[in-house]
Amino acid sequence: MPAILTHDFFGRDFYAANNALIGESPDARDAFLLGNQGPDPLFYLVAAPDMKAFTSLGSNMHHDRPTALIAAIRESLEALTDSERLIGEAYAAGFLCHYTLDSSAHPFIYAQQFAICDAGLDGITRADGNDVHAEIERTIDEVVLVNKMNLTIREYRPYKEVLHASEDVLRIIGKMYVFVCLRAYRLSVPDVIFSRAVHGFRLVQRLMYSPEQTGHKTFNAIERGILGRGHSFYAAMAHRVNESSLCAFDNHEHASWANPFTGEVSTVGFWDIYAEAQRKAQASIELFQSPEFDSFFDLESARKITHGLDFSGEPVE
């Protein structure tokens, strides 16, 4: 996944240009921006011990049955009341933005991840892929923040700026998740699952916030010293003060790279992918909201959005 700030600014940019497509109320905007985090909040169910049975759900959504997932989200809107539906539609639009940016940017991220892991660097192999992946995406997050706000993480606190939503908005989205999980994955989940996930996400963002990197040292000591890991995943994820508008991972030089899933060679950089994903997201949302599908939105309809790609941009269907 591109990380939390990249997804949030992607959503903000999209909303600024398309708010009439989504809804202009504060709750609709919050729901849309939450949707821009896609299934990522579900990773933070690890912070809720009573949700232990569902900690793999976030990963499953990223990789399994993407077309069925999008179709189920569309169907879930029918389970909402008229007033709730406005929030549900805004969340669904945000979710499509997340899916579009993920599936567009991930081949670019994975190409770099695999290149680093295969370079023969001391102590880094493909077994360390998650840590390398997090390092790449966190660095891009920091560059996005500089480009969009001319700020660093010292002035901009993600746990205060992102993941806003009232408890009622979380409740409505939770109703959608009950339907979606049962329909797409035959999994029964509690209606509080999304609320618990977002609260966990907020908590972890607050804990990881450490501009001076003192917290990073704590995570590093726990993961390496106590858990015996070679690298600290949470330290790799935690934002750092970075004042540069460029980085080693954005391909601003437009060097050639190959999509690891298709072999297609490209020279596009991160910002090219970002801009194209904005265009793709608008087309996907317009298709998703089309009156043509008001009475019938099936797998064939959803496949016009996913083209069989999972959130990694890998063909899986």
C-alpha positions as CSV (number, residue, x, y, z in Angstrom):
1,M,0.0,0.0,0.0
2,P,1.2,3.6,-0.6
3,A,1.2,4.8,3.0
4,I,-1.3,6.9,5.0
5,L,-0.3,10.4,3.9
6,T,0.0,9.5,0.2
7,H,-3.5,8.0,0.2
8,D,-4.9,11.0,2.2
9,F,-3.4,13.6,-0.1
10,F,-4.5,11.6,-3.2
11,G,-8.1,11.7,-1.8
12,R,-7.9,15.4,-0.9
13,D,-6.7,16.2,-4.4
14,F,-9.5,14.1,-5.9
15,Y,-12.1,15.6,-3.6
16,A,-11.1,19.2,-4.5
17,A,-11.8,18.5,-8.2
18,N,-14.8,16.2,-7.8
19,N,-16.6,17.1,-4.6
20,A,-20.0,17.2,-6.4
21,L,-19.5,13.6,-7.4
22,I,-19.0,12.6,-3.8
23,G,-21.0,14.9,-1.5
24,E,-20.2,18.2,0.1
25,S,-21.3,17.6,3.7
26,P,-18.5,17.3,6.3
27,D,-19.6,13.7,7.1
28,A,-19.5,12.7,3.4
29,R,-16.0,14.3,3.0
30,D,-14.8,12.4,6.1
31,A,-16.3,9.1,4.9
32,F,-14.6,9.7,1.5
33,L,-11.2,10.3,3.0
34,L,-11.6,7.3,5.2
35,G,-12.4,5.3,2.1
36,N,-9.1,6.5,0.7
37,Q,-7.4,4.4,3.3
38,G,-9.1,1.3,1.8
39,P,-8.8,-1.9,3.8
40,D,-5.6,-0.6,5.5
41,P,-7.2,0.2,8.8
42,L,-8.0,-3.5,9.2
43,F,-4.3,-4.2,9.6
44,Y,-4.6,-2.3,13.0
45,L,-7.1,-4.8,14.4
46,V,-3.9,-6.2,16.1
47,A,-4.4,-3.3,18.6
48,A,-7.8,-4.9,19.6
49,P,-7.3,-8.2,21.3
50,D,-11.0,-9.2,20.9
51,M,-10.6,-8.8,17.1
52,K,-7.8,-11.4,16.9
53,A,-9.9,-13.7,14.6
54,F,-10.0,-11.0,11.9
55,T,-6.4,-9.7,11.8
56,S,-5.8,-11.4,8.4
57,L,-8.9,-9.7,6.8
58,G,-6.9,-6.6,5.6
59,S,-4.4,-8.8,3.8
60,N,-7.2,-11.0,2.4
61,M,-8.9,-7.9,0.9
62,H,-5.7,-6.7,-0.7
63,H,-5.1,-10.0,-2.5
64,D,-8.2,-12.2,-2.7
65,R,-11.2,-11.8,-5.0
66,P,-10.9,-8.1,-5.8
67,T,-13.7,-8.1,-8.3
68,A,-16.1,-9.8,-5.8
69,L,-15.0,-7.2,-3.2
70,I,-15.9,-4.2,-5.4
71,A,-19.2,-5.8,-6.4
72,A,-20.0,-6.5,-2.7
73,I,-19.3,-2.9,-1.8
74,R,-21.8,-1.7,-4.5
75,E,-24.4,-4.2,-3.2
76,S,-23.8,-3.2,0.4
77,L,-25.3,0.3,-0.3
78,E,-28.7,-1.4,-0.7
79,A,-28.5,-2.4,3.0
80,L,-28.3,1.2,4.1
81,T,-31.2,3.7,4.8
82,D,-31.6,6.7,2.5
83,S,-29.7,9.0,4.9
84,E,-27.0,6.4,5.5
85,R,-26.5,5.8,1.8
86,L,-25.0,9.2,1.2
87,I,-22.2,8.3,3.6
88,G,-21.9,4.8,2.1
89,E,-21.5,6.1,-1.4
90,A,-18.9,8.6,-0.3
91,Y,-16.9,5.8,1.5
92,A,-17.2,3.6,-1.6
93,A,-15.9,6.4,-3.8
94,G,-12.9,6.8,-1.5
95,F,-12.3,3.0,-1.4
96,L,-12.2,3.0,-5.2
97,C,-9.6,5.8,-5.1
98,H,-7.5,3.6,-2.7
99,Y,-7.8,0.6,-4.9
100,T,-6.9,2.6,-8.0
101,L,-3.8,4.2,-6.4
102,D,-2.7,0.9,-4.9
103,S,-3.1,-1.2,-8.0
104,S,-1.4,1.5,-10.1
105,A,1.5,2.3,-7.8
106,H,2.3,-1.1,-6.4
107,P,4.1,-2.6,-9.4
108,F,6.4,0.4,-9.2
109,I,7.0,-0.1,-5.5
110,Y,7.4,-3.9,-5.8
111,A,9.9,-3.5,-8.7
112,Q,12.1,-1.4,-6.4
113,Q,11.5,-3.7,-3.4
114,F,12.6,-6.8,-5.3
115,A,15.6,-5.0,-6.8
116,I,16.8,-4.0,-3.3
117,C,16.2,-7.5,-1.8
118,D,18.0,-9.2,-4.7
119,A,21.0,-6.8,-4.8
120,G,23.1,-8.9,-2.3
121,L,23.1,-6.2,0.3
122,D,24.3,-7.5,3.7
123,G,21.5,-8.6,5.9
124,I,18.7,-8.0,3.3
125,T,16.9,-10.7,1.4
126,R,13.4,-11.2,0.1
127,A,12.5,-12.4,3.6
128,D,12.9,-8.7,4.5
129,G,10.6,-7.6,1.8
130,N,7.9,-6.1,4.1
131,D,10.5,-3.9,5.9
132,V,11.9,-2.7,2.6
133,H,8.4,-2.1,1.2
134,A,7.5,0.0,4.3
135,E,10.8,2.0,4.0
136,I,10.0,2.9,0.3
137,E,6.4,3.9,1.0
138,R,7.3,5.9,4.1
139,T,9.9,7.8,2.2
140,I,7.5,8.6,-0.6
141,D,5.0,9.7,2.1
142,E,7.5,12.2,3.4
143,V,8.1,13.6,-0.1
144,V,4.4,13.9,-0.8
145,L,4.0,15.9,2.4
146,V,6.7,18.3,1.3
147,N,5.3,18.7,-2.2
148,K,1.7,19.1,-1.1
149,M,2.1,21.2,2.1
150,N,5.8,22.3,2.1
151,L,5.9,20.8,5.6
152,T,7.8,18.0,7.3
153,I,6.5,15.5,9.9
154,R,7.8,17.9,12.6
155,E,4.9,20.3,11.8
156,Y,2.4,17.9,10.4
157,R,1.0,15.2,12.7
158,P,-0.8,12.4,10.8
159,Y,-2.7,11.2,13.9
160,K,-4.3,14.7,14.1
161,E,-4.8,15.4,10.4
162,V,-6.0,12.0,9.0
163,L,-8.7,9.4,9.9
164,H,-11.4,11.9,10.9
165,A,-14.9,10.6,11.2
166,S,-17.8,10.7,13.7
167,E,-18.9,7.5,15.5
168,D,-22.0,7.6,13.4
169,V,-20.0,7.6,10.2
170,L,-17.9,4.6,11.5
171,R,-21.2,2.8,12.4
172,I,-22.6,3.2,8.9
173,I,-19.4,1.9,7.3
174,G,-19.4,-0.9,9.8
175,K,-22.8,-2.0,8.4
176,M,-21.3,-2.1,5.0
177,Y,-18.4,-4.3,6.2
178,V,-20.8,-6.8,7.7
179,F,-22.5,-7.2,4.2
180,V,-19.2,-7.0,2.2
181,C,-17.3,-9.7,4.2
182,L,-20.2,-12.1,4.1
183,R,-20.9,-11.6,0.4
184,A,-17.3,-11.5,-0.9
185,Y,-15.5,-13.8,1.6
186,R,-18.3,-15.8,3.4
187,L,-17.0,-14.4,6.6
188,S,-19.3,-13.2,9.5
189,V,-17.8,-10.1,11.2
190,P,-19.1,-7.9,14.0
191,D,-20.6,-4.5,13.0
192,V,-18.0,-2.8,15.2
193,I,-15.1,-4.2,13.2
194,F,-14.4,-1.0,11.2
195,S,-14.8,1.3,14.1
196,R,-12.3,-0.8,16.1
197,A,-9.9,-0.9,13.2
198,V,-10.0,2.9,12.8
199,H,-9.5,3.5,16.5
200,G,-6.5,1.1,16.4
201,F,-5.1,2.9,13.4
202,R,-5.3,6.2,15.2
203,L,-3.7,4.8,18.3
204,V,-0.7,3.3,16.3
205,Q,-0.2,6.5,14.4
206,R,0.0,8.4,17.6
207,L,2.4,5.9,19.1
208,M,4.6,5.9,16.0
209,Y,4.8,9.7,15.8
210,S,8.3,10.6,16.8
211,P,10.0,13.4,14.7
212,E,13.2,13.0,16.7
213,Q,13.1,9.2,16.2
214,T,13.3,8.4,19.9
215,G,10.2,6.2,19.4
216,H,11.9,4.5,16.5
217,K,14.7,3.3,18.8
218,T,12.1,1.9,21.1
219,F,10.4,-0.1,18.3
220,N,13.8,-1.2,17.0
221,A,14.9,-2.4,20.4
222,I,11.6,-4.4,21.0
223,E,11.5,-6.0,17.5
224,R,15.2,-6.8,17.2
225,G,16.2,-7.4,20.8
226,I,13.0,-9.1,22.2
227,L,11.3,-10.5,19.1
228,G,14.6,-11.5,17.4
229,R,13.7,-9.8,14.0
230,G,16.6,-8.6,11.8
231,H,14.9,-5.3,11.1
232,S,12.2,-3.2,12.7
233,F,9.0,-3.0,10.6
234,Y,7.4,-0.3,12.8
235,A,10.6,1.8,12.7
236,A,10.5,1.5,8.9
237,M,6.9,2.7,8.8
238,A,7.4,5.6,11.3
239,H,7.7,9.0,9.5
240,R,10.9,11.0,9.8
241,V,11.8,14.6,9.2
242,N,12.6,15.0,5.5
243,E,12.8,18.4,3.8
244,S,13.5,17.1,0.3
245,S,10.8,17.2,-2.4
246,L,12.6,14.3,-4.2
247,C,13.8,10.9,-3.1
248,A,15.6,7.8,-4.3
249,F,12.3,6.0,-4.8
250,D,10.2,8.4,-6.9
251,N,12.1,7.8,-10.2
252,H,12.3,11.5,-11.0
253,E,15.1,10.6,-13.4
254,H,12.6,8.4,-15.4
255,A,14.9,5.4,-15.4
256,S,13.6,2.1,-16.9
257,W,11.9,-0.4,-14.7
258,A,9.9,-3.5,-15.3
259,N,6.5,-4.4,-13.8
260,P,7.3,-7.6,-11.8
261,F,3.9,-9.1,-12.5
262,T,3.6,-8.5,-16.3
263,G,7.2,-7.8,-17.4
264,E,6.1,-4.5,-19.0
265,V,9.0,-2.0,-19.1
266,S,8.2,1.7,-18.3
267,T,10.0,4.9,-17.4
268,V,7.2,6.6,-15.5
269,G,7.9,8.0,-12.1
270,F,5.8,8.2,-9.0
271,W,4.1,11.5,-9.9
272,D,3.2,10.2,-13.3
273,I,1.5,7.3,-11.7
274,Y,-0.2,9.5,-9.2
275,A,-1.7,11.8,-11.9
276,E,-2.8,8.8,-14.1
277,A,-4.5,7.2,-11.0
278,Q,-6.5,10.4,-10.5
279,R,-7.9,10.0,-14.0
280,K,-8.5,6.3,-13.6
281,A,-10.3,6.8,-10.2
282,Q,-12.7,9.4,-11.7
283,A,-13.6,6.9,-14.5
284,S,-14.1,4.1,-12.0
285,I,-16.3,6.1,-9.7
286,E,-18.4,7.3,-12.6
287,L,-18.9,3.7,-13.7
288,F,-19.6,2.5,-10.2
289,Q,-22.2,5.2,-9.7
290,S,-23.8,4.8,-13.1
291,P,-27.6,4.6,-13.2
292,E,-27.1,1.8,-15.6
293,F,-26.2,-0.4,-12.6
294,D,-28.8,0.8,-10.1
295,S,-30.8,-2.4,-10.4
296,F,-28.0,-4.8,-11.2
297,F,-24.2,-4.6,-10.5
298,D,-22.6,-8.0,-10.8
299,L,-19.0,-9.4,-11.2
300,E,-18.9,-8.5,-14.9
301,S,-19.7,-4.9,-14.0
302,A,-17.1,-4.8,-11.3
303,R,-14.5,-6.4,-13.5
304,K,-14.7,-3.3,-15.7
305,I,-13.1,-1.5,-12.8
306,T,-10.6,-4.1,-11.5
307,H,-9.7,-5.8,-14.8
308,G,-8.8,-8.8,-12.5
309,L,-6.0,-6.9,-10.7
310,D,-5.6,-7.1,-6.9
311,F,-4.4,-4.2,-4.8
312,S,-0.8,-5.0,-5.7
313,G,-1.6,-4.6,-9.4
314,E,-1.1,-8.3,-9.9
315,P,-3.4,-10.2,-12.3
316,V,-5.2,-12.7,-10.0
317,E,-8.5,-13.3,-11.9
